[in-house]
Amino acid sequence: MTEVEILLFDGLDELDALGPFEVLRQAERTGAPLSCRLATLAGAREVEGANGLTFRAGGPLGRPGWIVVPGGGWGERAERGAWGEARRGGYPRALAEAHARGTRIASVCTGAMLVAEAGLLRGRPAVTHRTAMGALAAAGAEPVDARVVDDGDLMTAGGISSGLDLGLWLVSRLAGPAVAAAVAEEMELTQGKVHLGPRAAPVP
């Protein structure tokens, strides 16, 4: 059983979290060997998204197999959002520590910039929202034109709606392509372009 935790913060883009959450929970309901929950660095609490939607995180970040990092607020340099979390430093530090322990990291949209701030994307292929691709390159990553970039222990997904693609690809990796195909059919989704980096595992 692989545990996946979506790590929330105030000002996140709601779909960055809800897209992969719904895909992963749909797979979980079909019996896939994974679980997905919402977490924060501060434990169980309510988090307000950029558009006013309130989330309830069930607890603090644990030691999951995967952490999914949403974005939001980067382009606006918002204090409530990925930009503010990068400036405060706690979020990137937690990601770096988790990755050092062996947790794999996936990001949606400008969540990739938090992963970059953690120092994890230097020299690695990655993608983020189109407006932040220059910043991603400046942080030392190798920008790729794809919906999802799989580089083994790190995955990144492009714009806001690409969290659905990321969720499907994670399901494929964790439960097999047949389960991912069944989830995609149920949700009427089509998998977007996936770029496999040099560290990616062979496609099942």
TILORO-395244 format. One line per field, with one value per residue: residue number from 1; residue in three letters; chain; x, y, z of N, C-alpha, C, O in turn. Coordinates in Angstrom, 3 decimals. Layout:
<pts>
resi (NUM	...)
resn (ALA	...)
chain (A	...)
n.X (X	...)
n.Y (Y	...)
n.Z (Z	...)
ca.X (X	...)
ca.Y (Y	...)
ca.Z (Z	...)
c.X (X	...)
c.Y (Y	...)
c.Z (Z	...)
o.X (X	...)
o.Y (Y	...)
o.Z (Z	...)
</pts>
This chain:
<pts>
resi (1	2	3	4	5	6	7	8	9	10	11	12	13	14	15	16	17	18	19	20	21	22	23	24	25	26	27	28	29	30	31	32	33	34	35	36	37	38	39	40	41	42	43	44	45	46	47	48	49	50	51	52	53	54	55	56	57	58	59	60	61	62	63	64	65	66	67	68	69	70	71	72	73	74	75	76	77	78	79	80	81	82	83	84	85	86	87	88	89	90	91	92	93	94	95	96	97	98	99	100	101	102	103	104	105	106	107	108	109	110	111	112	113	114	115	116	117	118	119	120	121	122	123	124	125	126	127	128	129	130	131	132	133	134	135	136	137	138	139	140	141	142	143	144	145	146	147	148	149	150	151	152	153	154	155	156	157	158	159	160	161	162	163	164	165	166	167	168	169	170	171	172	173	174	175	176	177	178	179	180	181	182	183	184	185	186	187	188	189	190	191	192	193	194	195	196	197	198	199	200	201	202	203	204)
resn (MET	THR	GLU	VAL	GLU	ILE	LEU	LEU	PHE	ASP	GLY	LEU	ASP	GLU	LEU	ASP	ALA	LEU	GLY	PRO	PHE	GLU	VAL	LEU	ARG	GLN	ALA	GLU	ARG	THR	GLY	ALA	PRO	LEU	SER	CYS	ARG	LEU	ALA	THR	LEU	ALA	GLY	ALA	ARG	GLU	VAL	GLU	GLY	ALA	ASN	GLY	LEU	THR	PHE	ARG	ALA	GLY	GLY	PRO	LEU	GLY	ARG	PRO	GLY	TRP	ILE	VAL	VAL	PRO	GLY	GLY	GLY	TRP	GLY	GLU	ARG	ALA	GLU	ARG	GLY	ALA	TRP	GLY	GLU	ALA	ARG	ARG	GLY	GLY	TYR	PRO	ARG	ALA	LEU	ALA	GLU	ALA	HIS	ALA	ARG	GLY	THR	ARG	ILE	ALA	SER	VAL	CYS	THR	GLY	ALA	MET	LEU	VAL	ALA	GLU	ALA	GLY	LEU	LEU	ARG	GLY	ARG	PRO	ALA	VAL	THR	HIS	ARG	THR	ALA	MET	GLY	ALA	LEU	ALA	ALA	ALA	GLY	ALA	GLU	PRO	VAL	ASP	ALA	ARG	VAL	VAL	ASP	ASP	GLY	ASP	LEU	MET	THR	ALA	GLY	GLY	ILE	SER	SER	GLY	LEU	ASP	LEU	GLY	LEU	TRP	LEU	VAL	SER	ARG	LEU	ALA	GLY	PRO	ALA	VAL	ALA	ALA	ALA	VAL	ALA	GLU	GLU	MET	GLU	LEU	THR	GLN	GLY	LYS	VAL	HIS	LEU	GLY	PRO	ARG	ALA	ALA	PRO	VAL	PRO)
chain (A	A	A	A	A	A	A	A	A	A	A	A	A	A	A	A	A	A	A	A	A	A	A	A	A	A	A	A	A	A	A	A	A	A	A	A	A	A	A	A	A	A	A	A	A	A	A	A	A	A	A	A	A	A	A	A	A	A	A	A	A	A	A	A	A	A	A	A	A	A	A	A	A	A	A	A	A	A	A	A	A	A	A	A	A	A	A	A	A	A	A	A	A	A	A	A	A	A	A	A	A	A	A	A	A	A	A	A	A	A	A	A	A	A	A	A	A	A	A	A	A	A	A	A	A	A	A	A	A	A	A	A	A	A	A	A	A	A	A	A	A	A	A	A	A	A	A	A	A	A	A	A	A	A	A	A	A	A	A	A	A	A	A	A	A	A	A	A	A	A	A	A	A	A	A	A	A	A	A	A	A	A	A	A	A	A	A	A	A	A	A	A	A	A	A	A	A	A	A	A	A	A	A	A)
n.X (0.851	0.680	1.097	-0.199	0.168	-1.366	-0.104	-1.187	-1.651	-2.494	-4.027	-3.500	-4.022	-7.145	-7.872	-5.445	-4.985	-7.415	-7.767	-5.731	-6.433	-9.104	-8.786	-6.983	-8.428	-10.586	-9.324	-8.518	-10.985	-11.628	-10.123	-7.398	-3.954	-3.356	-3.462	-4.931	-4.626	-5.304	-3.001	-1.212	1.547	1.089	-0.628	-3.961	-6.267	-8.180	-7.834	-7.689	-8.363	-7.176	-9.416	-11.312	-12.389	-12.737	-10.684	-10.368	-7.779	-6.663	-4.623	-1.156	1.733	2.990	4.967	4.803	4.666	4.553	4.477	2.261	2.465	0.770	0.264	-0.115	-0.789	1.762	2.443	1.254	2.773	1.847	1.341	-0.155	0.043	1.953	4.223	4.530	4.916	7.327	9.011	8.861	9.972	9.548	8.023	9.528	11.762	10.660	9.951	12.481	13.617	11.857	12.242	14.927	14.646	13.597	11.048	9.029	8.404	5.805	4.523	2.109	1.408	2.516	3.462	5.756	7.692	8.044	9.179	11.504	12.601	13.288	15.584	15.578	15.235	17.404	19.204	17.386	14.766	11.710	8.412	6.149	3.597	2.999	3.679	5.658	7.822	10.271	11.286	11.554	13.614	15.625	16.024	17.508	16.437	15.558	13.536	10.622	8.375	5.484	2.622	2.951	5.919	7.919	10.387	11.317	11.902	10.891	8.158	6.544	3.891	2.199	0.167	-2.774	-4.991	-3.589	-3.159	-4.974	-3.969	-1.535	-2.456	-3.606	-1.299	0.206	-1.476	-1.246	1.448	1.443	-0.591	-0.921	-1.443	-3.969	-5.766	-5.519	-6.568	-9.214	-10.065	-9.743	-11.675	-14.027	-14.019	-14.055	-11.680	-8.713	-5.449	-2.802	0.182	3.076	6.318	9.180	11.793	15.377	15.591	13.263	11.147	10.800	8.049	5.052)
n.Y (-1.194	2.109	5.248	8.433	11.836	14.936	18.025	20.782	24.401	27.755	29.761	28.185	26.942	25.703	23.584	22.428	20.802	19.369	18.057	15.875	14.639	13.713	11.865	10.012	9.136	7.983	5.822	4.513	3.729	1.729	-0.325	-0.148	-0.403	1.903	4.921	8.094	11.281	14.503	16.888	19.117	21.271	22.064	20.351	18.989	21.074	23.880	25.017	27.724	28.161	29.890	30.833	30.941	28.523	26.238	23.847	20.851	19.621	16.433	15.916	16.188	16.395	13.260	10.377	9.653	7.618	9.175	12.705	15.174	18.299	21.230	24.308	27.873	31.320	32.145	33.678	36.098	36.891	36.406	36.639	34.780	31.758	29.837	31.417	32.987	30.892	29.875	32.030	32.114	29.706	27.313	25.310	24.502	23.512	21.362	19.703	19.113	17.696	15.518	14.314	13.582	11.548	9.595	9.867	10.333	13.005	14.890	17.445	20.018	22.428	25.625	24.548	23.247	25.201	25.428	22.963	23.350	25.443	23.970	22.864	20.590	20.238	20.887	20.483	18.630	17.324	19.092	20.549	23.330	25.801	27.734	30.437	30.465	29.128	30.280	31.074	28.571	27.483	29.276	28.450	26.238	23.941	21.756	22.779	21.274	20.612	19.402	17.654	16.155	15.407	12.752	11.867	9.705	9.692	12.179	14.039	16.287	18.499	20.407	23.141	24.320	22.453	20.162	18.604	16.544	14.881	14.238	12.819	10.557	9.454	8.833	6.878	4.934	4.257	3.303	1.409	0.200	0.239	-0.640	-0.132	2.648	3.258	2.446	4.264	6.636	6.244	6.186	8.790	10.191	11.119	12.002	10.946	13.230	14.383	12.676	13.038	11.106	11.149	10.662	9.158	7.818	5.009	1.968	1.958	0.403)
n.Z (0.000	-0.979	0.397	-0.281	0.151	-0.061	0.178	1.792	1.720	2.719	0.220	-1.962	-5.315	-5.901	-7.716	-8.246	-6.069	-5.798	-8.267	-8.599	-6.163	-6.489	-8.609	-7.475	-5.211	-6.473	-7.693	-5.381	-4.347	-6.130	-5.283	-5.640	-4.640	-2.859	-0.893	-0.204	1.243	2.742	3.956	6.195	7.133	9.667	10.943	11.615	10.217	8.894	5.558	3.357	-0.032	-3.044	-4.354	-2.428	-1.534	1.119	2.632	4.584	6.235	7.254	9.060	10.191	7.992	7.204	6.757	3.922	0.871	-1.407	-1.861	-2.885	-4.344	-4.483	-6.394	-6.810	-6.739	-7.417	-9.721	-9.054	-6.973	-4.396	-0.904	0.425	-0.661	-3.091	-3.637	-1.282	0.565	-0.359	0.187	2.982	3.694	5.187	3.959	1.551	2.968	4.408	2.276	1.176	3.315	3.517	1.008	1.247	3.062	1.524	0.480	-2.374	-4.664	-6.092	-8.207	-8.955	-11.386	-10.365	-8.076	-8.612	-8.343	-5.619	-5.130	-6.572	-5.051	-2.879	-3.716	-5.286	-8.019	-9.596	-12.518	-13.398	-15.504	-15.916	-15.478	-15.331	-14.656	-17.587	-17.336	-15.477	-16.417	-17.150	-14.667	-13.560	-15.120	-14.397	-11.833	-12.159	-13.259	-16.038	-18.372	-19.800	-22.463	-21.751	-20.424	-18.122	-16.398	-15.748	-13.712	-12.262	-9.024	-8.788	-9.945	-12.138	-13.087	-15.596	-16.221	-14.376	-14.721	-15.245	-13.066	-13.015	-15.025	-13.841	-11.621	-12.896	-14.049	-11.802	-10.678	-12.659	-12.323	-9.669	-9.464	-11.884	-15.492	-16.353	-14.255	-14.156	-16.669	-16.309	-14.346	-15.779	-17.768	-16.229	-15.227	-17.518	-18.787	-20.614	-20.924	-20.794	-22.547	-21.562	-20.413	-20.148	-17.963	-17.466	-15.118	-14.807	-14.194	-16.140	-18.425	-17.421)
ca.X (0.000	1.442	0.390	0.022	-0.358	-1.399	0.305	-1.946	-1.286	-3.441	-3.771	-3.239	-5.063	-7.969	-7.843	-4.136	-5.135	-8.609	-7.608	-5.127	-7.159	-10.251	-8.298	-6.400	-9.477	-11.355	-8.544	-8.574	-12.304	-11.647	-9.290	-5.981	-3.153	-2.873	-4.372	-4.663	-5.223	-4.863	-2.186	-0.529	2.707	0.638	-1.577	-5.359	-6.795	-8.792	-6.993	-8.512	-7.747	-7.096	-10.748	-12.224	-12.838	-12.086	-10.338	-10.058	-6.702	-6.907	-3.537	0.131	2.515	3.608	6.086	4.145	5.492	4.542	3.856	1.826	2.642	0.013	0.780	-1.102	-0.331	3.155	2.498	0.818	3.662	0.922	1.844	-0.906	0.222	3.260	5.273	4.717	5.491	8.734	9.741	8.933	10.985	9.202	7.511	10.658	12.595	9.971	10.061	13.857	13.817	11.088	12.913	16.153	14.250	13.155	9.723	9.030	7.690	5.116	3.975	1.146	1.492	3.651	4.013	7.127	8.612	8.360	10.137	12.758	13.137	13.853	16.842	15.430	15.069	18.605	19.649	16.337	13.687	10.527	7.461	5.304	2.720	3.775	4.180	6.776	8.854	11.533	11.749	11.959	14.938	16.564	16.279	18.411	15.757	15.561	12.114	10.146	7.016	4.687	1.643	3.568	7.297	8.223	11.825	11.545	11.500	10.284	7.231	5.970	2.815	2.169	-0.785	-3.704	-5.769	-2.710	-3.202	-5.715	-3.011	-0.585	-3.138	-3.706	0.020	0.543	-2.254	-0.619	2.689	1.229	-1.583	-0.917	-2.165	-5.371	-6.516	-5.537	-7.500	-10.574	-10.353	-9.892	-12.977	-15.067	-14.001	-14.062	-10.429	-7.714	-4.110	-2.002	1.543	3.990	7.742	9.929	13.151	16.363	15.451	11.935	11.091	10.200	6.587	4.488)
ca.Y (0.000	3.355	6.415	9.692	12.974	16.215	18.959	22.007	25.677	28.810	30.427	27.250	26.848	24.572	22.457	21.768	19.764	18.549	17.207	14.594	14.018	12.952	10.725	9.024	8.537	7.108	4.587	3.864	3.082	0.527	-1.344	0.045	-0.444	3.234	5.745	9.513	12.152	15.888	17.173	20.411	21.247	22.443	19.390	19.063	22.441	24.327	25.790	28.435	28.276	31.208	31.252	30.958	27.206	25.795	22.436	20.390	18.634	15.481	15.809	16.722	15.617	12.073	9.854	8.908	7.249	10.330	13.974	15.987	19.709	22.150	25.663	28.940	32.608	32.449	34.781	37.327	37.128	36.494	36.157	33.544	30.973	29.198	32.425	33.282	29.728	29.808	33.072	31.773	28.655	26.081	24.312	23.894	22.753	20.099	18.869	18.632	16.688	14.329	13.671	12.969	10.308	8.619	10.177	10.878	14.281	15.259	18.801	20.481	23.844	26.303	23.747	22.918	26.221	25.069	21.852	23.969	26.167	22.957	22.430	19.231	20.171	21.292	19.490	17.630	17.766	19.458	21.460	24.087	26.686	28.377	31.746	30.298	28.282	30.998	30.973	27.181	27.359	30.053	27.672	25.147	22.801	21.667	22.837	20.340	20.875	18.196	17.792	15.533	14.951	11.711	11.622	8.727	10.102	13.501	14.255	17.625	18.633	21.773	24.118	23.973	21.243	19.005	17.755	15.338	14.034	13.742	11.787	9.348	8.848	8.217	5.639	3.973	3.804	2.631	0.337	-0.394	0.988	-1.056	0.623	4.040	3.338	2.344	5.546	7.626	6.026	6.589	10.244	10.747	11.846	11.526	11.210	14.154	13.993	12.398	12.963	10.272	11.587	9.571	8.371	7.212	3.558	1.527	2.009	-0.953)
ca.Z (0.000	-1.056	0.910	-0.982	0.908	-0.767	1.221	1.567	2.347	2.374	-1.045	-3.062	-6.332	-5.481	-8.639	-8.118	-5.052	-6.010	-9.453	-8.242	-5.059	-6.984	-9.381	-6.568	-4.388	-7.358	-7.804	-4.069	-4.218	-6.971	-4.663	-5.947	-3.413	-2.500	-0.113	-0.422	2.240	2.754	5.127	6.248	8.027	11.013	11.482	11.191	10.250	7.657	4.650	2.380	-1.336	-3.672	-4.778	-1.287	-1.102	2.344	2.743	5.931	6.247	8.324	10.018	9.756	7.044	7.782	5.972	2.844	-0.270	-2.301	-1.507	-4.020	-4.002	-5.338	-6.545	-6.641	-6.252	-7.761	-10.676	-8.391	-5.825	-3.274	0.378	0.667	-1.868	-3.255	-3.523	0.129	1.240	-0.748	0.918	4.408	3.752	5.881	3.013	0.830	3.904	4.677	1.078	1.085	4.353	3.150	-0.124	1.769	3.752	0.542	-0.070	-3.724	-4.699	-7.332	-8.091	-9.951	-11.714	-9.741	-6.991	-9.018	-7.858	-4.239	-5.220	-6.997	-3.898	-1.996	-4.303	-5.795	-9.474	-10.326	-13.481	-13.632	-16.383	-15.135	-16.108	-14.420	-15.413	-18.661	-16.924	-14.539	-17.011	-17.073	-13.282	-13.357	-15.724	-13.578	-10.621	-12.497	-13.872	-17.498	-18.725	-20.815	-22.933	-21.540	-19.334	-16.953	-16.542	-14.773	-13.599	-11.212	-7.676	-8.905	-11.050	-12.203	-14.061	-16.120	-15.709	-13.297	-14.967	-15.440	-11.883	-13.395	-15.750	-12.849	-10.855	-13.714	-14.220	-10.518	-10.578	-13.563	-11.692	-8.392	-9.540	-13.211	-16.523	-16.479	-13.248	-14.605	-17.795	-15.767	-13.699	-16.851	-18.411	-15.283	-15.085	-18.871	-18.944	-21.561	-20.397	-21.580	-22.909	-20.463	-20.772	-19.226	-17.750	-17.402	-13.901	-14.768	-14.293	-17.402	-18.468	-17.216)
c.X (0.887	0.579	0.794	-0.599	-0.257	-1.205	-0.264	-1.298	-2.320	-3.026	-3.435	-4.337	-5.853	-7.852	-6.502	-4.197	-6.286	-8.498	-6.973	-5.857	-8.301	-9.814	-7.787	-7.453	-10.375	-10.634	-8.599	-9.890	-12.406	-10.791	-7.817	-5.182	-2.511	-3.911	-3.972	-5.354	-4.635	-4.119	-1.681	0.708	2.292	-0.394	-2.986	-5.862	-7.467	-7.809	-7.907	-7.746	-7.824	-8.467	-11.783	-12.736	-12.036	-11.893	-10.143	-8.996	-6.866	-5.814	-2.253	0.768	3.170	4.848	5.529	5.143	5.641	3.926	3.483	1.798	1.809	0.738	-0.319	-0.467	1.092	3.245	2.131	1.738	2.845	1.550	1.119	-0.846	1.634	4.409	5.582	5.346	6.965	9.557	9.899	9.863	10.604	8.784	8.654	11.551	11.967	10.055	11.462	14.116	13.083	11.775	14.191	15.862	13.765	11.758	9.871	8.086	7.069	4.533	3.003	1.345	2.699	4.067	5.445	8.128	8.961	9.351	11.503	13.409	13.750	15.178	16.785	15.404	16.310	19.086	18.631	15.308	12.435	9.643	6.664	4.328	3.556	4.354	5.385	7.906	10.228	12.132	12.226	13.362	15.987	16.918	17.134	17.768	15.905	14.106	11.768	8.718	6.214	3.647	2.225	5.000	7.575	9.726	12.119	11.029	10.900	9.367	6.728	4.892	2.646	1.161	-1.796	-4.424	-4.904	-2.608	-3.996	-4.799	-1.999	-1.211	-3.237	-2.359	0.487	-0.210	-1.641	0.645	2.432	0.314	-1.667	-1.783	-3.623	-6.247	-6.617	-6.522	-8.943	-10.985	-10.581	-11.238	-14.111	-15.175	-14.015	-12.862	-9.582	-6.341	-3.344	-0.592	2.431	5.407	8.460	11.371	14.095	16.233	14.108	12.039	10.514	8.676	6.031	3.897)
c.Y (1.244	4.498	7.653	10.800	14.227	17.293	20.345	23.222	26.705	29.484	29.501	27.356	25.571	23.364	21.729	20.627	18.819	17.632	15.875	13.882	13.161	11.721	9.627	8.361	7.624	5.773	3.804	3.120	1.820	-0.586	-1.234	0.123	0.900	3.912	7.194	10.322	13.548	16.159	18.611	20.255	21.497	21.487	19.601	20.495	22.750	25.194	26.449	28.608	29.679	31.744	31.147	29.609	26.768	24.285	22.103	19.304	17.736	15.397	16.382	15.837	14.450	11.672	9.003	8.477	8.396	11.534	14.677	17.446	20.580	23.485	26.672	30.202	32.978	33.672	36.118	37.724	37.293	35.943	34.888	32.732	30.424	30.192	32.738	32.122	29.568	30.820	32.720	30.588	27.347	24.962	23.690	23.048	21.392	19.153	18.289	17.523	15.393	13.572	12.970	11.662	9.242	8.840	10.764	12.079	14.483	16.655	19.082	21.978	24.480	25.661	23.337	23.942	26.001	23.909	22.384	24.720	25.210	22.422	21.077	19.133	20.601	20.158	18.429	18.168	18.033	20.388	22.155	24.892	27.485	29.719	31.654	29.454	28.958	30.917	29.563	26.952	28.090	29.318	26.443	23.920	22.846	21.635	21.934	20.709	19.577	18.490	17.268	15.157	13.984	11.484	10.740	9.161	11.494	13.533	15.682	17.637	20.112	22.692	23.504	22.648	20.000	18.144	16.475	14.362	13.422	12.618	10.478	8.661	8.199	6.902	4.562	3.395	2.932	1.413	-0.324	0.359	0.596	-0.302	2.084	4.217	3.280	3.649	6.627	7.487	6.496	8.113	10.970	11.670	11.212	11.910	12.139	13.630	13.849	12.287	12.151	10.748	10.401	8.680	7.658	5.700	3.170	1.586	0.597	-1.515)
c.Z (0.000	-0.555	0.116	-0.139	0.050	0.287	0.941	2.235	1.924	1.066	-2.187	-4.105	-6.078	-6.401	-8.612	-7.119	-5.369	-7.220	-9.105	-7.110	-5.577	-7.774	-8.455	-5.686	-5.217	-7.510	-6.502	-3.897	-5.062	-6.394	-4.988	-4.651	-3.086	-1.624	-0.304	0.660	2.115	4.050	5.072	7.123	9.477	11.593	10.952	11.319	8.924	6.880	3.629	1.076	-1.906	-4.066	-3.666	-0.818	0.122	2.327	4.219	5.830	7.460	9.367	9.465	8.696	7.770	7.000	4.837	1.772	-1.248	-1.599	-2.800	-3.577	-4.948	-5.468	-6.283	-6.114	-6.627	-8.668	-10.061	-7.243	-4.538	-1.999	0.819	-0.614	-1.937	-3.104	-2.051	0.885	0.894	0.027	2.410	4.666	4.395	4.950	2.205	1.745	4.203	3.476	0.933	2.091	4.023	2.015	0.335	2.494	2.785	-0.006	-1.457	-3.782	-6.076	-7.147	-9.220	-10.136	-11.015	-8.420	-7.305	-8.505	-6.382	-4.203	-5.641	-5.843	-2.883	-2.521	-4.977	-7.316	-10.255	-11.233	-13.820	-14.616	-15.574	-15.957	-15.012	-15.273	-16.413	-18.231	-15.988	-15.121	-16.965	-15.675	-12.970	-13.917	-14.890	-12.293	-10.890	-13.089	-15.388	-17.963	-19.906	-21.187	-22.844	-20.481	-18.037	-17.298	-15.400	-14.788	-12.388	-9.866	-7.653	-10.118	-10.987	-13.269	-14.390	-15.456	-14.762	-13.533	-15.136	-14.184	-12.130	-14.119	-14.781	-12.035	-11.622	-13.853	-12.922	-10.322	-11.454	-12.943	-10.461	-8.496	-10.908	-14.205	-16.674	-15.480	-13.666	-15.750	-17.311	-15.084	-14.750	-17.549	-17.512	-15.192	-16.422	-19.097	-20.035	-21.023	-21.327	-21.801	-21.673	-21.010	-19.718	-19.155	-17.600	-16.183	-13.810	-14.884	-15.652	-17.330	-18.328	-18.496)
o.X (1.740	-0.540	1.977	-1.766	0.802	-2.036	0.126	-0.514	-2.958	-1.847	-3.114	-5.446	-5.282	-7.744	-6.436	-3.539	-6.151	-9.069	-7.602	-5.903	-8.458	-10.403	-8.118	-7.382	-10.867	-11.262	-8.712	-9.914	-13.193	-10.737	-7.048	-5.676	-1.287	-5.082	-2.801	-6.523	-3.606	-4.542	-1.720	0.891	3.040	-0.981	-3.187	-5.878	-7.349	-7.061	-8.805	-6.631	-8.461	-8.673	-12.984	-13.444	-10.814	-12.827	-9.793	-9.283	-7.168	-6.040	-2.248	0.389	3.816	5.669	5.749	6.297	6.699	2.970	4.301	1.187	2.135	1.697	-1.318	0.304	1.588	4.026	2.631	1.531	3.103	2.211	1.691	-1.602	2.409	5.443	6.740	6.206	7.765	10.663	10.935	10.466	11.280	9.155	8.760	12.038	12.668	10.211	11.619	14.758	13.616	11.879	14.501	16.709	13.545	11.313	10.742	7.102	7.721	4.098	3.063	1.441	3.796	4.937	6.250	9.285	10.058	10.246	12.533	14.626	14.632	15.829	17.825	15.539	16.256	19.339	18.964	14.997	12.125	10.057	6.522	4.244	4.689	5.418	6.054	8.844	11.240	13.336	13.179	14.197	17.096	17.988	17.452	18.459	16.328	13.491	12.517	7.930	6.261	3.770	2.024	5.260	7.478	10.273	13.036	9.839	10.443	9.756	6.512	4.960	2.921	1.278	-1.698	-4.465	-5.432	-2.027	-3.719	-4.840	-1.652	-0.578	-2.983	-2.273	1.097	0.365	-1.529	0.889	3.126	0.432	-2.398	-2.739	-4.439	-7.351	-7.680	-7.238	-9.803	-12.125	-11.501	-11.872	-15.053	-16.273	-13.990	-12.997	-9.723	-6.101	-3.245	-0.225	2.533	5.664	8.372	12.084	13.651	16.716	13.846	12.908	9.804	8.087	6.476	3.386)
o.Y (1.409	4.693	7.889	10.709	14.540	17.457	21.003	23.095	26.549	29.745	29.966	27.803	24.480	22.235	20.539	19.602	17.604	16.542	14.833	12.652	12.013	10.650	8.454	7.158	6.611	4.715	2.578	2.010	0.929	-1.679	-2.133	0.660	1.023	3.532	7.492	10.089	13.751	15.720	19.246	19.227	21.186	21.780	20.303	21.057	21.996	25.989	25.801	29.128	30.558	32.957	31.250	29.537	26.909	23.535	22.976	18.190	18.206	14.865	16.992	14.678	14.621	12.511	7.793	8.904	8.584	11.397	14.766	17.787	20.653	23.758	26.375	30.165	34.021	34.588	37.159	38.757	38.174	34.904	34.033	32.990	30.525	29.867	32.750	32.327	29.173	30.519	32.993	30.485	26.343	23.805	22.464	21.993	20.381	17.944	17.113	16.524	14.302	12.346	11.878	10.771	8.100	8.085	11.601	12.153	14.274	17.007	18.474	22.718	23.925	26.185	23.107	23.605	26.352	23.871	21.935	24.651	25.596	21.618	20.466	18.034	20.669	19.040	17.432	19.358	17.288	20.934	21.635	24.684	27.866	30.107	32.656	29.099	28.285	30.716	29.372	26.310	27.593	29.536	25.690	22.949	23.857	20.569	21.842	21.081	18.750	19.456	17.857	14.639	14.349	10.968	10.998	9.017	11.950	13.100	16.224	16.883	20.972	22.993	22.334	21.803	18.889	17.060	15.442	13.158	12.245	11.591	9.409	7.435	7.130	5.922	3.408	2.191	1.939	0.483	-1.298	1.035	1.421	0.121	2.694	5.217	3.984	4.090	7.436	8.487	7.135	8.661	12.200	12.815	10.027	13.074	11.869	12.566	14.760	11.537	12.456	10.751	9.253	7.548	6.963	5.175	3.970	1.296	-0.314	-2.635)
o.Z (0.872	-1.028	-0.129	0.243	-0.494	1.181	-0.024	3.175	0.883	0.831	-3.281	-3.813	-6.045	-5.923	-8.922	-7.298	-5.226	-7.217	-9.292	-7.087	-5.159	-7.627	-8.630	-5.436	-4.719	-7.462	-6.513	-3.366	-4.742	-6.958	-4.651	-3.659	-3.040	-1.612	-0.541	0.966	1.471	5.119	4.018	7.776	10.405	12.634	9.962	12.414	7.958	7.450	3.093	1.063	-1.324	-4.110	-3.916	0.186	0.159	2.043	5.014	5.390	8.557	10.453	8.396	8.527	8.804	6.631	4.787	1.761	-1.848	-0.836	-3.716	-2.564	-6.133	-4.747	-5.628	-5.155	-6.201	-8.414	-10.488	-6.606	-3.717	-2.021	1.494	-1.551	-0.986	-2.521	-1.635	1.742	1.742	0.475	3.016	5.734	4.170	5.142	2.165	1.339	4.246	3.645	0.606	1.767	4.222	2.050	-0.142	2.544	3.187	-0.871	-1.692	-3.046	-7.098	-6.051	-10.289	-9.157	-11.069	-7.724	-6.403	-8.257	-5.948	-3.359	-5.139	-5.666	-2.116	-1.855	-5.222	-7.854	-11.483	-10.785	-14.460	-14.577	-14.645	-16.979	-13.905	-16.483	-16.116	-18.712	-15.736	-14.408	-16.764	-15.517	-12.213	-13.279	-14.698	-11.726	-9.970	-13.398	-15.949	-17.955	-20.878	-20.318	-23.754	-19.728	-16.975	-18.384	-14.228	-15.763	-11.609	-9.584	-6.604	-11.202	-9.903	-14.240	-13.553	-14.268	-14.392	-12.638	-15.169	-14.231	-11.521	-13.863	-14.886	-11.788	-11.067	-13.785	-12.946	-9.848	-11.040	-13.024	-10.242	-7.699	-11.082	-13.823	-17.084	-15.823	-13.544	-15.802	-17.840	-15.227	-14.628	-17.887	-17.981	-15.094	-16.471	-19.528	-20.337	-20.704	-22.524	-21.302	-20.852	-21.951	-18.528	-20.158	-17.606	-16.201	-12.828	-15.581	-16.261	-16.289	-19.027	-18.500)
</pts>
